[in-house]
């Protein structure tokens, strides 16, 4: 094996080689704090929705066209929901559907065609009590399609979450954390 590397080094020295890829990788944790979640109207309610936004720059985007082309990958590796106030147990979550999208324009949160499904979770086991729920992601979620803003689009990403189960009837707040990897070619 070592002789193969020596041969490659000798050939590169003789004919001149440039690096195949010159990239930097970074891992980013983005947290949105104190998101209000409305209490269910009755204990029989089975779903609740909430939304929150991130500036696309927090997720790796850049509005300068020359910089945009250098971003090669933005992958979501972990999505975590933490109960903050009003409740202390998230074991009621039986289903979770999360979608991220770029809004139609700067003044609304109306969905566009540029959307990415983050998770479509359905609990199959007995729930465990806890203040934190790590959403199972079978593989990293590619968010790069959302991070190519044009000059007419808002520089934000909306995340819409739909929870299902026997919802709490009290209003509560949550923190949502996302762990991302970003690849930028130099």
Beta strands, then each sheet from edge to edge (+ up, - down):
strand 1: 23-37
strand 2: 47-55
strand 3: 71-85
strand 4: 93-101
strand 5: 115-122
strand 6: 132-135
strand 7: 141-142
strand 8: 156-165
strand 9: 172-185
sheet 1: 1+ 9- 3+ 6-
sheet 2: 1+ 9- 3+ 7-
sheet 3: 2+ 8- 4+ 5-
end
